Amino acid sequence: MLLHSRSSSGVKEPSDINALADEYLRLAYHGLRAKDKSFNASMKTDFDESIGNINIIPQDIGRVILNLITNAFYAVTEKKQQMPAGYEPTVSVSTHRLNGKVEIKVADNGNGIPQKVLDKIYQPFFTTKPSGQGTGLGLSMSYEIVTKGHSGELRVETKEGEGSAFTVLLPV
């Protein structure tokens, strides 16, 4: 709900997508550590330094990245609670320039998204989280910001038991 009520400038400006992704990865991680001292996960980054600045609304794309990363940390935490021995929770964030677009990928090695709910994940108020743990607005807002606000795409690849990867494609 808060994400719906927050406003951004709505103005696209040249922004360093790598710095934005890195900043929100660390922000999400330390925010979760502040709430739960036992929380721990490996973070991997692979940033394409040739991207440079791209025209985006940084507050909005930052919100998208933060949401995807927070969801990824949630997924690996859930899996860790189910199978603690030998499992290393990992969240990866990468950027790449390809075919006139910039790709931002957030991947995790959590439980993946069940096939039966995959077609609902971008619907407002739909959540797979327990009551009180998610509003169901994160992915729907992210989808709107990427597709309508930036003429981009938001894709998901998932395999139950192995993890998920969300890819944001933005035109350059």
C-alpha positions, 0 to 999 in steps of 0.5 A: 500500500505504501508503494502505491502512495509514494510518488516519484518525480516521474522524470527520467534522468540519466542514472547509473543502473549498476550503482542503483542495483548495488545500492539496493542489494546492500540496502535490502540485505542490511535491512533484513539483518537489522530485523533478524540477526540470524538472517544470512545469504550470499550476494553475488553481483555481475555488473556490465560496466559498459552500460553507463548511464541510462534514462530512467526514473531512478526512484521507480526502478529502484523500487522495482529492484528493491522489491525483486531483491527483497522477494529473493531474500525471502525465498532463500530464507524460506528454503533455508528454514526447510533444509538447513544442512548444506544449503547456502542461500544465494541472491545474484544481481546482474546487469547486461547490455544486449540488443539495444536494451539493458537487462537487470536480473535478480536470481535466487536459489530458493524454492521457486514459484509453483507453476499453479500460481505463476500466471497470477504473480503480477495481479494486484493483491496476489501473494504467496506469502503468509498473511501479514508478510506481504501485501501482494502489491510488490510484483504488480507495482513492479510490472506497472513501473517497468511496462507502462512507466518505462516501456520495458518488460518484466520476465520470470523464469522459475523451477520449483525446488531450484529458484527463480530469476526475474529479468527487467528489460529496459530500452536504452 
